[in-house]
């Protein structure tokens, strides 16, 4: 692989940006920026840890409310899903008709 002027220019610009960033972060304003970033990162970490602790309660509530809403909106949905599960798991079920798949004659 040959090194052409485009690659060399990209490398030089990247190195210059790195040097400029290093010099900026060594200044008082740069150190203040780093402290602010560390504070925000710690806040986000604490928020994420709190969300992880609350997740099981949230999903239990979601499951309960979701099943209640499903039962009130669709009263026969539970029987439908039980029959569907029984049909696909091979345990029988109370289905009215069996579905026969017909292959496409053109294939």
Secondary structure, 3 states (H helix, E strand, C coil): CCCCHHHHHHHHHHHHHHHHHHHHHHCHHHHHHHHHHHHHHHHHHHHHHHHHHHHHHHHHHHHHHHHHHHHHHCCCHHHHHHHHHHHHHCCCCCCCCCCCCCCCCCC
